[in-house]
């Protein structure tokens, strides 16, 4: 009887361990950086000698984000020594926010809330998608996390509200950090 119980227990451990191992590797099998939008070379070598702040200004499709950073003086931070990781939403991403919410944030009496909202799009350090995949999360300047996920060939982040935000273009290097262009605005708690 004890022998049968021991055998049953051993089989349960082996089956359970196999399931957990399969599930883990099935979930994390796509961490191949060759599938990321930019090349590994682009992630290792700065695109230019510009700061992340200056690099942001060179993308016309990031003008809403860039102007918002100027409105809250965060643009000055991104021209400093850094390093910083910027998760920059496109202009189209701002149009996906609930109606009136962005206008509300931009009002003078909401400057602090607006700044914290934008700080959720920035992290300390130079974090490429490879580092995100190894860490599994990214701590932003406002103190909240974004969780990195991989689905097929796509890298994305889960924001504090549980929304999946696709990284459209990744690992754009500057002299003081790295820029990732996002499909949506990351929403903090």
C-alpha positions in Angstrom: 0.0 0.0 0.0 2.8 2.4 0.9 4.6 1.5 -2.3 1.5 2.3 -4.4 1.0 5.6 -2.6 4.7 6.5 -3.1 4.5 5.6 -6.8 1.3 7.7 -7.2 2.9 10.6 -5.4 6.0 10.4 -7.6 3.9 10.3 -10.8 1.9 13.4 -9.7 5.1 15.3 -9.1 6.5 14.3 -12.5 3.3 15.2 -14.4 2.9 18.5 -12.5 6.5 19.5 -13.0 6.3 18.6 -16.7 3.2 20.7 -17.0 4.7 23.7 -15.2 7.9 23.5 -17.2 6.0 23.2 -20.5 3.8 26.1 -19.6 6.7 28.3 -18.7 8.7 27.6 -21.8 5.6 27.9 -24.0 4.9 31.3 -22.5 8.5 32.5 -22.8 9.6 30.8 -26.0 9.4 34.1 -28.1 12.1 36.0 -26.4 14.2 36.0 -29.6 15.3 39.6 -30.1 15.6 39.0 -33.9 11.8 39.3 -33.9 11.8 42.7 -32.3 11.1 45.7 -34.6 14.6 47.0 -34.4 17.8 45.1 -34.8 20.1 44.1 -32.0 22.7 46.4 -33.4 20.3 49.4 -33.0 19.8 48.3 -29.4 23.6 48.3 -28.7 24.7 51.4 -30.5 23.1 54.8 -30.1 21.1 56.0 -33.1 22.8 59.4 -32.6 24.5 61.5 -30.1 21.2 63.1 -29.3 19.5 62.8 -25.9 16.3 60.9 -25.6 14.5 64.2 -25.3 16.0 65.5 -28.5 15.3 62.2 -30.3 11.6 62.4 -29.3 11.4 65.8 -31.0 12.6 64.3 -34.3 9.5 62.1 -34.6 6.5 64.0 -35.9 4.2 61.2 -34.8 5.2 61.7 -31.2 4.4 65.5 -31.1 1.5 65.2 -28.6 3.7 63.3 -26.1 6.7 65.7 -26.7 4.5 68.8 -26.2 3.1 67.3 -23.0 6.6 66.7 -21.7 7.3 70.4 -22.4 4.1 71.4 -20.6 5.2 69.6 -17.4 8.9 70.4 -17.7 9.7 66.7 -18.0 11.5 67.5 -21.3 14.3 69.0 -19.3 14.7 65.8 -17.4 15.1 63.8 -20.7 17.9 66.1 -21.9 19.9 65.4 -18.7 22.5 62.7 -18.1 20.0 59.9 -17.5 19.9 57.2 -18.5 16.1 57.0 -19.1 13.8 54.6 -20.9 10.9 56.4 -22.6 7.7 54.5 -23.6 6.4 57.1 -26.0 2.8 56.8 -27.2 2.0 57.9 -30.8 -0.3 60.8 -31.5 -2.9 58.2 -32.5 -2.5 56.5 -29.1 -3.8 59.7 -27.4 -6.9 59.6 -29.6 -7.7 56.2 -28.0 -8.0 57.7 -24.5 -11.5 58.1 -23.1 -13.2 61.3 -24.5 -12.2 64.4 -22.5 -9.7 62.7 -20.3 -6.6 64.1 -22.0 -8.0 67.6 -22.0 -8.8 67.2 -18.3 -5.2 66.3 -17.5 -3.9 69.3 -19.4 -5.8 71.8 -17.3 -3.7 74.1 -15.1 -5.2 72.8 -11.9 -4.2 69.2 -12.8 -0.5 69.8 -13.5 0.7 67.4 -10.8 -1.7 64.6 -11.9 -0.6 65.2 -15.5 3.1 65.0 -14.6 2.5 61.8 -12.7 0.6 60.4 -15.7 3.5 61.2 -18.0 6.1 59.9 -15.5 4.3 56.5 -16.0 5.7 56.6 -19.6 9.3 57.0 -18.3 11.6 54.7 -16.4 15.1 55.2 -14.8 17.9 53.4 -16.6 18.4 52.2 -20.2 16.1 49.2 -20.5 15.9 47.4 -23.9 13.3 44.8 -24.6 15.9 42.1 -23.8 16.3 43.5 -20.3 12.5 43.8 -19.9 12.1 40.2 -20.9 14.7 39.1 -18.3 13.2 41.3 -15.5 9.6 40.8 -16.4 8.7 44.3 -15.2 9.6 47.9 -15.5 9.4 50.4 -12.6 8.4 53.8 -13.9 9.3 57.2 -12.5 5.9 57.6 -10.8 6.6 54.4 -8.8 4.2 52.0 -10.6 5.2 49.0 -12.6 4.5 48.0 -16.2 4.7 44.2 -16.9 6.5 43.0 -20.0 4.8 40.3 -22.0 5.5 38.5 -25.2 2.8 37.2 -27.5 4.0 35.6 -30.7 6.5 38.0 -32.3 5.2 41.0 -30.3 6.6 42.6 -27.2 4.1 44.5 -25.2 3.5 45.9 -21.7 0.6 45.5 -19.3 -0.1 48.8 -17.7 -1.5 49.3 -14.1 -5.1 49.1 -15.4 -4.4 45.7 -17.1 -4.3 47.0 -20.7 -1.9 45.4 -23.1 0.1 48.0 -25.0 2.1 46.9 -28.0 5.7 48.1 -28.5 5.5 49.3 -32.1 9.2 50.1 -32.5 11.8 49.2 -29.8 15.3 49.8 -28.7 15.9 53.2 -30.3 19.1 54.2 -28.6 20.2 57.7 -27.6 23.2 58.9 -25.7 21.3 59.0 -22.4 18.8 56.1 -22.8 16.5 54.2 -25.0 13.1 55.0 -26.7 10.3 52.6 -27.4 7.3 53.7 -29.4 4.0 52.5 -28.0 0.6 51.7 -29.6 -1.4 53.1 -26.7 -0.8 55.4 -23.7 0.1 53.4 -20.6 -2.5 54.1 -17.9 -1.4 54.3 -14.2 -3.6 53.4 -11.2 
